[in-house]
Amino acid sequence: MSDVFDPATVQFNAQGLVPAIAQDVDSGEVLMMAWMNVEALRRSLETRRVTYWSRSRQEFWIKGETSGHVQDLVSLRIDCDRDCILMQVRQTGPACHTGRRTCFYTDVTEGCEVELMSYMV
């Protein structure tokens, strides 16, 4: 039996935000991390279009609304402490604002940074 999910039960930080990780549902690749407040979480679940809270602009940010690089929500998971969200998404185009598939394109090995991928075309 499953319980009805209440977004307000998530453990938001002092700013009312929770980290939200986007993962490609097919490849398992981690695409990005951004922040959600309770309303962004609700909107994402209702519309199935991932919506974040932009800390810099202080407004909702529907991923892909201006770029076309949409994240369609497939599933949403909460960690054991209820203070982090993992979303499995279908990503259209690059997830990173730099034009790369993922925001995690820099590897640090033995104190050196190595760029793992270039911009998508």
N, C-alpha and C positions, 0 to 999 in steps of 0.2 A: 504494500500500500504506500502511496506517496502523499506527502503533505503539500499543501498549497504554499508556494514561495512568496514571502513578503520581502521586497527589497529593503525595507527599513530594518530588517534583522541583520543586515551586513554591518560589520564593524568599521565604520568610517573614521578617518583620522580627525584631528581637532579642526581641520578646515572643511570637514564634511565630505572628504574625498576618499576613494579607495583605488589602489592601482589595478588596472585592467590590462591583461596581456592578451594580445591577438595572436592566434596560432592558425596556420593554414590547415584546414580539416583534412586535406588529402595527403600532403607531404609531411605534416607534423612540424614544419619549419616555424620558428618563432618570428613573427613579423614586426611587432612593435609593442610598446607599453605606453599607455596614456592614463588619464585619470577620469573617473566617473563620480558624479554625485548621485544621490538617490533618484532624482528625476531622469538623469541620463540613463541610468540602469533601467528604469521603468520604460522609457521611450524605446530603448534598444530591444527589450523583450516584446513590447507591443508591436513595433513596426518591422522587426527583424532586420533593420538597418542599424549598424552600430553607431551610437551617439556617445560622444565624450563631452567632458567639461574642459573648455580651454581656460587654463589658469591665466595665461597672458592677456587674453581678450575678455575674460570673465563672461563667457557666453557658451551656449551649446554649440557643438561642432559635430555635424553629421558627416562621418567619414565619406569622402568622395562627392560631397554636395557641389563643390566648385571644380574639383580636379577631374571628376569622373572615376576616380580610383576607389570604388565602393567596397565596403565590407558588409557582406550579407551574413547575418548571424545564423549559424547552424546549431550550435549548442553553447550553453553557458554553465560553467562550473565554479564552485566556491571552494576555497581551501578549508582545511580543518579548523582554522582559527576564525574563519569567516571574514578575513581582512585582506583578501586578494581574490581577484576574479580572473578566470581563464576562459576566454571565448574562442571557440573554434569557428572560423569564418571561411567564406569563399571570397577571396580577394580578387578584384578586377584591377589590373595594372599594378604599379608599384605601391607598396604600403608606406614607404618612407618619403618624407618631403624632399629628400635629395634626389629622388628619381630612382632609387634602388629598390629592389624587391622587398628587402627587410631593413629595418633600422640597425640591425646587429651585423654590420658588414666589416667591422674592425676586430681583428684577432690580436690579443696581446700574449705573446709567447717569449719567455726569457727576457722580459723587459722591453721588448720591441713591438711596435704596432705594425700590423700587416693588413692592408686593404684586401678583403676577400672577393669583392665584386665591384664592377663599375656600374655606371648609370644604365638604366633600361632605356631602350629606344622606342 
